[in-house]
Amino acid sequence: MELFINLFLFFMLVVTALAILKMRHLFAVVMLSGVFSLLCALLFVTLDAVDVAFTEAAVGAGISTVLMLGTMALTSRNEKMPRKFSLMPLLVVMATGAVLIYGTLDMPNFGSAKSPAQTHVAAQYLALTPTDMGFPNVVTAILASYRGYDTLGEVVVVFTAAVGVLILIGGLARRRHKDEEEAN
Amino acid sequence: MSMEFILGHLNYWLFIVLMMIGFYIVVSRGNYIKKIVGLNVFQASVFMFYISISNVTGGTAPIFPVDMNIDPDVIYSNPLPHVLILTAIVVGVATTSLGLALIVRIREEYGTIEEEDILEMDSAAQASENLKEGSSMGGRA
């Protein structure tokens, strides 16, 4: 049953991605990217990652879509028709995909409890969280405590990105105003 | 290749297919907003790939009962990839917003967000510069 749900969600994801590829109206593209994120969130729920699903639904489908809509409003609404079809991107993508699939061949089976990813520190985190932390959500315990420095690094990255965005488009309204005055 | 092997690796392959669709959007389309959307598709597929690594058959979400009466027989999925991907989603949005800000700036300078037009404008500007300064400067006049 879980396999069936996974396959169904995957099929919808592929249809959405192909629609993004084909569409020329950027509004539809941006909305479809929100749909894609929500479908991802559903898939995360079936794969037991509920915290990730929450974040993906709120941040991926919500904030990303709003940011892209804002950019679209400041730039253009339609994609230009490409002048010629080129075979090169398709070949590059095929080759990359083939190499990646070759790389998965010696990976442990999906859902295997004996894979290296399951037997290392994760088991300790699961065992220690009830006594160390005393609250039920292990993901929160790792995020905020065991791996707190990683989260600090994340905050630094987000801060840097925010500074970058402000530097890039900070003077946008002022520059536009100046241009208009010069035009007059 | 046995049936068990195929079913055990199907998830990975499906996400690689999705990843490659995102990659194709990035490399084949000239519109910058669409490139960013393609990058997001690629990124989300990588997330799903990681989350499928963390899954354990018969397991459940790594959240204990509220009264903390933990049943030792219950299997929990691996919470560590979940944490990594939580971080990656937030960082992904930060980088996306930086890319979008760059697009707004590019549009301000060039008046378009199509790669073809921008490359054309750049080479035209280069050619006129060469004409003025002479090509002896190697186009770096």
Interface residues (C-beta under 8 A of the other chain):
Chain A: L3 N6 L7 F10 L13 V14 A17 L18 I20 L21 L26 V29 V30 L32 S33 F36 S37 C40 L43 F44 L47 D48 A49 V50 D51 V52 T55 E56 V59 G60 I63 S64 L67 M68 G70 T71 M72 L74 T75 S76 E79 K80 P82 R83 S86 P89 L90 V92 V93 M94 T96 G97 L100 I101 T104 L105 M107 P108 N109 F110 G111 S112 A113 S115 A117 Q118 V121 A122 Y125 L126 T129 P130 G134 P136 N137 V138 V139 I142 L143 R147 D150 T151 E154 V157 V158 T160 A161 A162 G164 V165 L168 I169 L172 R175
Chain B: E4 F5 L7 G8 H9 L10 N11 Y12 W13 L14 I16 V17 L18 M19 M20 I21 G22 F23 Y24 I25 V27 S28 R29 G30 N31 I33 K34 I36 V37 G38 N40 V41 A44 F47 M48 I51 S52 I53 S54 N55 V56 T57 G58 G59 T60 A61 P62 I63 F64 P65 V66 M68 I70 I75 Y76 S77 N78 P79 L80 P81 H82 V83 I85 L86 T87 I89 V90 V91 G92 V93 A94 T95 T96 S97 L98 L100 A101 L102 I103 V104 R105 R107 E108 T112 I113 E114 E116 D117
